[in-house]
Amino acid sequence: MKFKNYAENESKELGYIMDGVRVYLGAYPTDREVGYTTMLLVPTGVENISQGNSTLINMLPPGGDISGGGGLNEGDPGIPPSAKYPQ
């Protein structure tokens, strides 16, 4: 819940309307054959281009990753993969 509040506030500061959170699956290499799996949470949304009626939000397509928005990885800020999603 703390990340959601943080992400919503940061999204507003960056000029976006947060509409969700994308979950990326990643892995860390290890000395052994098996790597460690991690999940990275990244806020998604659309640019806030209107100060008018909020019903417009319901008609906008889902947004992508919020540019400049902080992700969450292992309870610390993280950087999402560079590929454009969804592929």
FENCORJO-V72719 format. One record per residue. N is the residue number from 1. RES is the residue in one letter. PHI is phi in whole degrees, -180 to 180 (* if undefined). Layout:
n;res;phi
N;RES;PHI
N;RES;PHI
//
This chain:
n;res;phi
1;M;*
2;K;-64
3;F;-64
4;K;-59
5;N;-63
6;Y;-60
7;A;-64
8;E;-64
9;N;-65
10;E;-64
11;S;-61
12;K;-61
13;E;-63
14;L;-86
15;G;85
16;Y;-120
17;I;-107
18;M;-71
19;D;-121
20;G;170
21;V;-136
22;R;-96
23;V;-111
24;Y;-100
25;L;-106
26;G;-136
27;A;-144
28;Y;-103
29;P;-72
30;T;-134
31;D;-73
32;R;-94
33;E;-74
34;V;-102
35;G;-95
36;Y;-97
37;T;-85
38;T;-138
39;M;-122
40;L;-115
41;L;-96
42;V;-132
43;P;-69
44;T;-121
45;G;174
46;V;-122
47;E;-64
48;N;-83
49;I;-103
50;S;-135
51;Q;-102
52;G;-86
53;N;-62
54;S;-78
55;T;-68
56;L;-62
57;I;-58
58;N;-68
59;M;-98
60;L;-78
61;P;-68
62;P;-58
63;G;-87
64;G;-99
65;D;-58
66;I;-79
67;S;-64
68;G;87
69;G;-76
70;G;-81
71;G;-89
72;L;-127
73;N;-139
74;E;55
75;G;78
76;D;-120
77;P;-59
78;G;-139
79;I;-113
80;P;-73
81;P;-59
82;S;-83
83;A;-68
84;K;-82
85;Y;-113
86;P;-72
87;Q;-100
//
